[in-house]
Protein backbone atom coordinates (compact mmCIF):
# COMPACT_ATOMS: atom_id res chain seq x y z
CA UNK A 1 0.00 0.00 0.00
CA UNK A 2 1.20 3.49 -0.80
CA UNK A 3 0.85 4.84 2.69
CA UNK A 4 3.51 7.44 1.95
CA UNK A 5 1.07 9.24 -0.34
CA UNK A 6 -1.36 9.95 2.46
CA UNK A 7 -1.69 12.96 4.73
CA UNK A 8 -1.04 12.95 8.46
CA UNK A 9 -4.73 13.29 9.27
CA UNK A 10 -5.63 10.33 7.03
CA UNK A 11 -2.88 8.23 8.59
CA UNK A 12 -3.95 9.21 12.10
CA UNK A 13 -7.43 7.83 11.36
CA UNK A 14 -5.96 4.61 9.98
CA UNK A 15 -3.68 4.19 13.00
CA UNK A 16 -6.53 4.82 15.42
CA UNK A 17 -8.77 2.36 13.58
CA UNK A 18 -5.90 -0.17 13.71
CA UNK A 19 -6.03 -0.51 9.92
CA UNK A 20 -2.27 -0.02 9.86
CA UNK A 21 0.52 -0.06 12.41
CA UNK A 22 3.05 2.68 12.98
CA UNK A 23 5.86 0.22 12.24
CA UNK A 24 4.32 -0.76 8.92
CA UNK A 25 3.92 2.93 8.12
CA UNK A 26 7.54 3.77 8.98
CA UNK A 27 8.82 0.86 6.89
CA UNK A 28 6.65 1.99 4.00
CA UNK A 29 8.29 5.42 4.16
CA UNK A 30 11.80 3.95 4.27
CA UNK A 31 11.00 1.89 1.16
CA UNK A 32 9.87 5.06 -0.51
CA UNK A 33 13.04 6.84 0.57
CA UNK A 34 15.16 3.99 -0.85
CA UNK A 35 13.31 4.32 -4.14
CA UNK A 36 13.31 8.13 -4.48
CA UNK A 37 16.39 9.31 -2.64
CA UNK A 38 18.93 8.44 -5.37
CA UNK A 39 17.24 10.91 -7.72
CA UNK A 40 15.98 13.56 -5.23
CA UNK A 41 18.66 13.81 -2.53
CA UNK A 42 16.41 15.41 0.08
CA UNK A 43 18.10 13.85 3.11
CA UNK A 44 21.42 14.48 4.80
CA UNK A 45 20.98 11.80 7.44
CA UNK A 46 18.53 8.92 7.88
CA UNK A 47 17.67 7.83 11.42
CA UNK A 48 16.13 4.45 10.73
CA UNK A 49 16.78 2.62 14.00
CA UNK A 50 15.48 5.45 16.10
CA UNK A 51 12.41 5.79 13.85
CA UNK A 52 11.53 2.11 14.04
CA UNK A 53 11.94 2.13 17.82
CA UNK A 54 9.53 5.04 18.18
CA UNK A 55 7.07 3.39 15.81
CA UNK A 56 7.16 0.27 17.97
CA UNK A 57 6.45 2.34 21.04
CA UNK A 58 3.41 3.86 19.36
CA UNK A 59 2.16 0.43 18.31
CA UNK A 60 2.43 -0.78 21.88
CA UNK A 61 0.43 2.21 23.01
CA UNK A 62 -2.26 1.52 20.43
CA UNK A 63 -2.43 -2.14 21.34
CA UNK A 64 -2.89 -1.18 24.99
CA UNK A 65 -5.96 0.72 23.82
CA UNK A 66 -4.47 4.12 24.67
CA UNK A 67 -5.48 7.20 22.76
CA UNK A 68 -2.85 8.64 20.45
CA UNK A 69 -2.06 12.27 19.67
CA UNK A 70 -2.69 13.62 16.14
CA UNK A 71 0.97 13.29 15.10
CA UNK A 72 1.76 10.16 17.05
CA UNK A 73 3.49 7.64 14.78
CA UNK A 74 3.50 10.05 11.84
CA UNK A 75 6.76 9.96 9.82
CA UNK A 76 8.43 13.33 9.45
CA UNK A 77 11.79 14.88 8.59
CA UNK A 78 13.53 17.87 10.15
CA UNK A 79 15.60 20.61 8.56
CA UNK A 80 19.22 20.17 9.53
CA UNK A 81 19.47 23.48 11.39
CA UNK A 82 17.10 22.28 14.12
CA UNK A 83 18.95 20.62 16.99
CA UNK A 84 18.18 16.96 17.50
CA UNK A 85 19.67 15.34 20.57
CA UNK A 86 22.17 12.65 19.62
CA UNK A 87 21.58 13.17 15.89
CA UNK A 88 24.00 15.21 13.77
CA UNK A 89 22.86 18.76 13.02
CA UNK A 90 25.13 20.18 10.33
CA UNK A 91 23.26 23.18 8.88
CA UNK A 92 24.55 21.66 5.63
CA UNK A 93 27.91 23.20 6.52
CA UNK A 94 31.35 21.64 6.74
CA UNK A 95 31.98 23.63 9.88
CA UNK A 96 29.32 21.60 11.73
CA UNK A 97 30.09 18.35 9.91
CA UNK A 98 30.37 16.37 13.12
CA UNK A 99 28.22 18.43 15.45
CA UNK A 100 25.93 16.24 17.54
CA UNK A 101 23.73 18.42 19.76
CA UNK A 102 23.47 17.35 23.40
CA UNK A 103 19.89 18.65 23.53
CA UNK A 104 16.70 18.86 21.51
CA UNK A 105 15.31 22.11 20.14
CA UNK A 106 12.03 23.04 21.83
CA UNK A 107 10.10 22.12 18.67
CA UNK A 108 11.69 18.66 18.80
CA UNK A 109 10.78 18.24 22.46
CA UNK A 110 7.23 19.13 21.51
CA UNK A 111 7.10 16.76 18.55
CA UNK A 112 8.75 13.99 20.54
CA UNK A 113 6.18 14.38 23.30
CA UNK A 114 3.71 13.27 20.60
CA UNK A 115 6.00 10.41 19.53
CA UNK A 116 6.41 11.54 15.95
CA UNK A 117 8.56 9.19 13.91
CA UNK A 118 11.56 11.20 12.75
CA UNK A 119 12.93 9.64 9.57
CA UNK A 120 15.97 11.86 9.34
CA UNK A 121 17.43 15.32 8.78
CA UNK A 122 16.95 17.12 5.50
CA UNK A 123 19.12 19.21 3.22
CA UNK A 124 19.23 23.01 3.09
CA UNK A 125 21.35 25.92 1.95
CA UNK A 126 24.33 26.25 4.26
CA UNK A 127 23.14 28.01 7.44
CA UNK A 128 19.83 28.66 5.62
CA UNK A 129 21.48 31.24 3.37
CA UNK A 130 20.06 30.85 -0.08
CA UNK A 131 16.98 30.11 -2.10
CA UNK A 132 17.82 26.96 -4.02
CA UNK A 133 19.56 24.47 -1.67
CA UNK A 134 22.52 24.70 -4.07
CA UNK A 135 24.53 26.25 -1.23
CA UNK A 136 24.51 22.98 0.72
CA UNK A 137 28.08 21.87 1.36
CA UNK A 138 26.98 18.28 0.73
CA UNK A 139 24.81 17.84 -2.34
CA UNK A 140 22.16 19.44 -4.51
CA UNK A 141 18.54 18.46 -3.90
CA UNK A 142 16.37 18.06 -7.00
CA UNK A 143 12.85 19.31 -7.49
CA UNK A 144 10.56 16.23 -7.55
CA UNK A 145 8.45 17.85 -10.29
CA UNK A 146 11.45 18.29 -12.58
CA UNK A 147 14.85 16.88 -11.76
CA UNK A 148 16.68 19.62 -13.66
CA UNK A 149 15.21 22.27 -11.40
CA UNK A 150 15.98 23.43 -7.87
CA UNK A 151 13.52 22.64 -5.08
CA UNK A 152 13.90 26.21 -3.80
CA UNK A 153 15.49 27.05 -0.51
CA UNK A 154 16.75 27.26 1.95
CA UNK A 155 14.37 24.54 3.21
CA UNK A 156 14.69 22.71 -0.14
CA UNK A 157 15.16 19.30 1.45
CA UNK A 158 12.07 19.84 3.61
CA UNK A 159 9.92 20.77 0.60
CA UNK A 160 11.30 18.10 -1.73
CA UNK A 161 10.83 15.37 0.90
CA UNK A 162 7.13 16.22 1.24
CA UNK A 163 6.60 16.63 -2.52
CA UNK A 164 8.31 13.29 -3.26
CA UNK A 165 6.36 11.59 -0.44
CA UNK A 166 9.62 10.83 1.34
CA UNK A 167 8.08 12.24 4.54
CA UNK A 168 4.49 12.98 5.56
CA UNK A 169 5.44 16.38 6.89
CA UNK A 170 8.62 18.31 7.61
CA UNK A 171 9.83 21.29 9.57
CA UNK A 172 11.69 24.12 7.90
CA UNK A 173 12.86 27.56 8.94
CA UNK A 174 11.98 30.87 7.32
CA UNK A 175 14.18 33.95 7.68
CA UNK A 176 13.31 35.59 4.38
CA UNK A 177 11.06 33.07 2.68
CA UNK A 178 12.83 29.76 3.19
CA UNK A 179 9.67 27.81 4.01
CA UNK A 180 7.25 29.50 1.62
CA UNK A 181 9.42 29.73 -1.49
CA UNK A 182 10.47 26.04 -1.57
CA UNK A 183 6.86 25.07 -0.73
CA UNK A 184 5.79 27.07 -3.76
CA UNK A 185 8.46 25.55 -6.04
CA UNK A 186 7.60 22.01 -4.93
CA UNK A 187 3.80 22.34 -4.86
CA UNK A 188 3.27 21.82 -1.13
CA UNK A 189 1.90 23.89 1.76
CA UNK A 190 4.40 25.95 3.79
CA UNK A 191 3.72 28.17 6.79
CA UNK A 192 5.78 30.90 8.44
CA UNK A 193 4.19 31.73 11.80
CA UNK A 194 4.16 35.14 13.48
CA UNK A 195 7.60 35.95 14.92
CA UNK A 196 7.56 34.57 18.46
CA UNK A 197 4.83 31.97 17.92
CA UNK A 198 7.33 29.13 17.72
CA UNK A 199 10.34 28.90 20.00
CA UNK A 200 13.71 29.41 18.33
CA UNK A 201 15.49 27.55 21.11
CA UNK A 202 17.66 24.98 19.39
CA UNK A 203 17.23 26.48 15.94
CA UNK A 204 20.76 27.30 14.82
CA UNK A 205 20.64 31.08 14.50
CA UNK A 206 20.95 32.79 11.12
CA UNK A 207 19.24 36.17 11.65
CA UNK A 208 17.63 36.06 15.06
CA UNK A 209 15.11 38.86 14.58
CA UNK A 210 13.72 37.17 11.47
CA UNK A 211 14.07 33.38 11.95
CA UNK A 212 10.93 31.31 12.54
CA UNK A 213 10.36 27.55 12.36
CA UNK A 214 7.29 26.27 10.56
CA UNK A 215 5.69 23.26 8.87
CA UNK A 216 5.73 22.01 5.27
CA UNK A 217 2.81 19.69 4.62
CA UNK A 218 0.68 18.12 1.92
CA UNK A 219 -2.43 20.05 2.84
CA UNK A 220 -3.76 22.85 5.02
CA UNK A 221 -5.28 20.47 7.59
CA UNK A 222 -1.88 18.91 8.30
CA UNK A 223 -0.39 22.40 8.48
CA UNK A 224 -2.85 23.37 11.25
CA UNK A 225 -2.14 20.11 13.07
CA UNK A 226 1.62 20.64 13.05
CA UNK A 227 1.19 24.28 14.14
CA UNK A 228 -0.84 23.04 17.11
CA UNK A 229 2.06 20.82 18.05
CA UNK A 230 4.90 23.34 17.79
CA UNK A 231 3.53 26.76 18.81
CA UNK A 232 3.61 28.24 22.30
CA UNK A 233 5.49 30.24 24.89
CA UNK A 234 8.94 28.95 25.80
CA UNK A 235 11.03 30.35 28.61
CA UNK A 236 14.15 29.27 26.72
CA UNK A 237 13.45 31.86 23.99
CA UNK A 238 13.09 35.41 25.27
CA UNK A 239 11.37 36.49 22.05
CA UNK A 240 8.71 33.82 22.29
CA UNK A 241 5.24 35.28 22.74
CA UNK A 242 2.91 34.66 25.66
CA UNK A 243 -0.14 35.10 23.40
CA UNK A 244 -2.60 32.26 23.83
CA UNK A 245 -2.29 29.53 21.22
CA UNK A 246 -5.65 28.71 19.66
CA UNK A 247 -6.58 25.28 18.34
CA UNK A 248 -5.61 25.94 14.73
CA UNK A 249 -7.70 23.03 13.44
CA UNK A 250 -10.77 25.09 14.43
CA UNK A 251 -9.81 27.45 11.59
CA UNK A 252 -10.35 24.73 9.01
CA UNK A 253 -13.67 26.24 8.04
CA UNK A 254 -14.83 26.37 4.45
CA UNK A 255 -16.00 29.98 4.37
CA UNK A 256 -14.50 33.24 3.15
CA UNK A 257 -17.76 35.16 2.82
CA UNK A 258 -17.16 38.86 3.47
CA UNK A 259 -13.46 38.31 3.99
CA UNK A 260 -11.59 41.36 2.72
CA UNK A 261 -8.52 40.39 0.74
CA UNK A 262 -5.97 43.00 -0.26
CA UNK A 263 -3.99 42.69 -3.47
CA UNK A 264 -0.80 44.78 -3.15
CA UNK A 265 0.01 46.39 -6.45
CA UNK A 266 3.73 46.53 -5.62
CA UNK A 267 3.96 42.72 -5.55
CA UNK A 268 3.20 42.34 -9.20
CA UNK A 269 6.67 43.51 -10.05
CA UNK A 270 8.39 43.70 -13.38
CA UNK A 271 10.28 40.48 -13.87
CA UNK A 272 7.32 38.53 -12.58
CA UNK A 273 6.56 35.57 -14.76
CA UNK A 274 3.32 36.04 -16.69
CA UNK A 275 2.17 32.51 -15.90
CA UNK A 276 2.69 33.10 -12.17
CA UNK A 277 0.81 36.37 -12.33
CA UNK A 278 -2.08 34.76 -14.23
CA UNK A 279 -2.33 31.88 -11.75
CA UNK A 280 -2.42 34.27 -8.80
CA UNK A 281 -5.01 36.48 -10.46
CA UNK A 282 -7.23 33.47 -11.21
CA UNK A 283 -6.96 32.52 -7.54
CA UNK A 284 -8.33 35.93 -6.60
CA UNK A 285 -11.26 35.26 -8.96
CA UNK A 286 -11.95 32.02 -7.11
CA UNK A 287 -11.89 33.83 -3.77
CA UNK A 288 -14.29 36.37 -5.20
CA UNK A 289 -16.64 33.63 -6.34
CA UNK A 290 -16.52 32.14 -2.87
CA UNK A 291 -17.78 35.41 -1.43
CA UNK A 292 -14.59 37.26 -0.51
CA UNK A 293 -14.06 40.87 -1.45
CA UNK A 294 -10.87 41.74 -3.32
CA UNK A 295 -9.48 45.25 -2.98
CA UNK A 296 -6.31 46.73 -4.41
CA UNK A 297 -3.95 47.99 -1.71
CA UNK A 298 -0.56 49.62 -1.61
CA UNK A 299 2.48 48.61 0.43
CA UNK A 300 4.58 51.56 -0.70
CA UNK A 301 7.95 50.57 0.81
CA UNK A 302 8.06 47.14 -0.81
CA UNK A 303 10.74 48.25 -3.26
CA UNK A 304 13.18 48.73 -0.35
CA UNK A 305 12.53 45.33 1.22
CA UNK A 306 15.30 43.40 -0.52
CA UNK A 307 17.96 46.00 0.30
CA UNK A 308 16.73 46.21 3.89
CA UNK A 309 16.67 42.46 4.35
CA UNK A 310 20.10 41.98 2.75
CA UNK A 311 21.59 44.39 5.30
CA UNK A 312 19.77 43.23 8.44
CA UNK A 313 20.01 39.48 7.80
CA UNK A 314 23.76 39.48 7.01
CA UNK A 315 24.46 41.83 9.94
CA UNK A 316 22.78 39.43 12.35
CA UNK A 317 24.36 36.46 10.59
CA UNK A 318 27.86 37.91 10.89
CA UNK A 319 27.29 38.24 14.63
CA UNK A 320 25.68 34.82 15.06
CA UNK A 321 28.38 33.05 13.07
CA UNK A 322 31.20 34.47 15.18
CA UNK A 323 30.82 31.44 17.43
CA UNK A 324 32.30 29.10 14.81
CA UNK A 325 35.84 29.88 15.74
CA UNK A 326 37.36 26.41 15.87
CA UNK A 327 37.06 26.46 19.67
CA UNK A 328 33.46 26.55 20.87
CA UNK A 329 31.76 24.56 18.15
CA UNK A 330 32.43 22.30 15.26
CA UNK A 331 35.41 21.79 13.06
CA UNK A 332 38.94 23.08 13.62
CA UNK A 333 41.69 23.49 11.07
CA UNK A 334 45.03 23.90 12.82
CA UNK A 335 47.36 26.85 12.39
CA UNK A 336 50.61 28.17 13.87
CA UNK A 337 48.76 30.26 16.44
CA UNK A 338 45.20 30.89 17.52
CA UNK A 339 44.50 33.59 14.95
CA UNK A 340 45.80 31.45 12.12
CA UNK A 341 43.79 28.49 13.44
CA UNK A 342 40.59 30.59 13.39
CA UNK A 343 41.38 31.98 9.96
CA UNK A 344 42.08 28.53 8.54
CA UNK A 345 38.98 27.06 10.11
CA UNK A 346 36.65 29.71 8.77
CA UNK A 347 38.34 29.94 5.38
CA UNK A 348 38.16 26.23 4.77
CA UNK A 349 34.90 25.28 6.40
CA UNK A 350 32.50 28.06 5.40
CA UNK A 351 31.09 28.09 1.87
CA UNK A 352 31.20 31.09 -0.49
CA UNK A 353 27.71 32.40 0.25
CA UNK A 354 28.23 32.28 4.01
CA UNK A 355 31.48 34.20 3.65
CA UNK A 356 29.76 36.74 1.42
CA UNK A 357 27.10 37.34 4.09
CA UNK A 358 29.67 37.63 6.87
CA UNK A 359 31.53 40.25 4.86
CA UNK A 360 28.39 42.24 3.97
CA UNK A 361 27.23 42.03 7.58
CA UNK A 362 30.48 43.16 9.13
CA UNK A 363 30.77 45.96 6.59
CA UNK A 364 27.24 47.22 7.38
CA UNK A 365 27.99 47.06 11.12
CA UNK A 366 31.42 48.66 11.02
CA UNK A 367 31.85 52.01 12.76
CA UNK A 368 32.08 54.07 9.59
CA UNK A 369 29.06 52.55 7.88
CA UNK A 370 26.72 51.64 10.73
CA UNK A 371 24.54 54.75 10.42
CA UNK A 372 24.48 54.74 6.64
CA UNK A 373 23.59 51.06 6.24
CA UNK A 374 22.52 49.09 9.30
CA UNK A 375 20.72 51.88 11.14
CA UNK A 376 19.07 53.08 7.94
CA UNK A 377 17.90 49.53 7.24
CA UNK A 378 16.32 49.32 10.71
CA UNK A 379 14.42 52.53 10.01
CA UNK A 380 13.16 51.27 6.68
CA UNK A 381 12.15 48.03 8.38
CA UNK A 382 9.83 50.09 10.60
CA UNK A 383 8.31 51.70 7.50
CA UNK A 384 7.72 48.29 5.94
CA UNK A 385 6.05 47.14 9.16
CA UNK A 386 3.90 50.25 9.11
CA UNK A 387 2.82 49.54 5.52
CA UNK A 388 1.29 46.29 6.74
CA UNK A 389 -0.25 47.88 9.84
CA UNK A 390 -1.93 50.47 7.63
CA UNK A 391 -3.07 47.88 5.08
CA UNK A 392 -4.57 45.67 7.76
CA UNK A 393 -6.79 48.53 8.89
CA UNK A 394 -8.80 47.88 5.74
CA UNK A 395 -8.27 44.23 4.86
CA UNK A 396 -8.20 40.90 6.71
CA UNK A 397 -5.65 39.16 4.53
CA UNK A 398 -3.09 40.17 1.91
CA UNK A 399 -2.82 37.95 -1.16
CA UNK A 400 0.33 37.85 -3.29
CA UNK A 401 2.51 35.50 -5.28
CA UNK A 402 5.02 33.57 -3.15
CA UNK A 403 7.80 33.98 -5.70
CA UNK A 404 8.05 35.86 -8.99
CA UNK A 405 8.78 32.69 -10.99
CA UNK A 406 8.40 28.93 -10.74
CA UNK A 407 11.44 26.76 -9.93
CA UNK A 408 14.50 27.72 -11.94
CA UNK A 409 17.14 25.42 -13.40
CA UNK A 410 19.94 24.05 -11.24
CA UNK A 411 22.99 26.23 -11.86
CA UNK A 412 20.99 28.98 -13.58
CA UNK A 413 21.61 31.60 -10.89
CA UNK A 414 24.51 30.06 -9.05
CA UNK A 415 26.93 32.71 -10.30
CA UNK A 416 24.62 35.65 -9.90
CA UNK A 417 23.88 36.17 -6.20
CA UNK A 418 22.08 39.45 -6.80
CA UNK A 419 19.61 37.85 -9.20
CA UNK A 420 19.03 35.15 -6.61
CA UNK A 421 18.41 37.78 -3.90
CA UNK A 422 15.79 39.46 -6.10
CA UNK A 423 13.77 36.23 -6.07
CA UNK A 424 12.93 36.98 -2.44
CA UNK A 425 10.97 40.14 -3.21
CA UNK A 426 7.56 38.70 -2.23
CA UNK A 427 8.63 36.91 0.93
CA UNK A 428 11.14 39.08 2.82
CA UNK A 429 8.70 41.91 3.72
CA UNK A 430 6.71 39.39 5.79
CA UNK A 431 9.77 38.48 7.89
CA UNK A 432 10.75 42.12 8.30
CA UNK A 433 7.24 42.80 9.61
CA UNK A 434 7.21 39.66 11.77
CA UNK A 435 3.79 38.59 10.52
CA UNK A 436 2.43 35.16 9.51
CA UNK A 437 2.06 33.88 5.94
CA UNK A 438 1.22 30.66 4.17
CA UNK A 439 2.13 29.45 0.69
CA UNK A 440 -0.34 27.09 -0.96
CA UNK A 441 -0.27 25.57 -4.44
CA UNK A 442 -2.34 27.47 -7.03
CA UNK A 443 -1.63 25.77 -10.33
CA UNK A 444 1.14 24.84 -12.73
CA UNK A 445 3.07 26.48 -15.53
CA UNK A 446 2.91 25.08 -19.07
CA UNK A 447 6.07 23.16 -18.21
CA UNK A 448 4.24 21.57 -15.30
CA UNK A 449 6.06 23.43 -12.55
CA UNK A 450 4.05 24.27 -9.43
CA UNK A 451 3.06 27.87 -8.67
CA UNK A 452 2.53 29.16 -5.14
CA UNK A 453 0.03 31.61 -3.72
CA UNK A 454 0.86 33.54 -0.57
CA UNK A 455 -1.69 34.62 2.05
CA UNK A 456 -0.34 37.08 4.59
CA UNK A 457 -2.06 37.74 7.93
CA UNK A 458 -2.15 40.23 10.78
CA UNK A 459 0.26 39.61 13.65
CA UNK A 460 -0.84 36.50 15.59
CA UNK A 461 -3.74 35.96 13.21
CA UNK A 462 -2.67 32.63 11.78
CA UNK A 463 -6.29 31.59 11.98
CA UNK A 464 -7.67 33.81 9.22
CA UNK A 465 -5.02 32.78 6.69
CA UNK A 466 -5.56 29.12 7.56
CA UNK A 467 -9.29 29.56 6.99
CA UNK A 468 -8.73 31.33 3.66
CA UNK A 469 -6.18 28.71 2.58
CA UNK A 470 -8.46 25.86 3.61
CA UNK A 471 -11.42 27.33 1.75
CA UNK A 472 -9.34 27.79 -1.39
CA UNK A 473 -8.01 24.24 -1.14
CA UNK A 474 -11.54 22.82 -0.78
CA UNK A 475 -12.64 24.67 -3.93
CA UNK A 476 -10.13 22.74 -6.04
N1 LIG B 1 16.68 33.42 0.37
C1 LIG B 1 16.79 34.16 1.57
C2 LIG B 1 18.25 34.30 1.96
O1 LIG B 1 19.06 33.74 1.28
C3 LIG B 1 15.96 33.56 2.65
C4 LIG B 1 16.65 32.55 3.46
C5 LIG B 1 15.84 32.03 4.60
O2 LIG B 1 14.66 32.34 4.73
N2 LIG B 1 16.47 31.26 5.44
O3 LIG B 1 18.58 34.94 2.91
Boltz pocket constraint, residues with backbone or C-beta under 6 A from the ligand:
constraints:
  - pocket:
      binder: B
      contacts: [[A, 127], [A, 128], [A, 129], [A, 130], [A, 131], [A, 153], [A, 154], [A, 173], [A, 174], [A, 175], [A, 176], [A, 177], [A, 178], [A, 179], [A, 206], [A, 313], [A, 420], [A, 424]]
      max_distance: 6.0
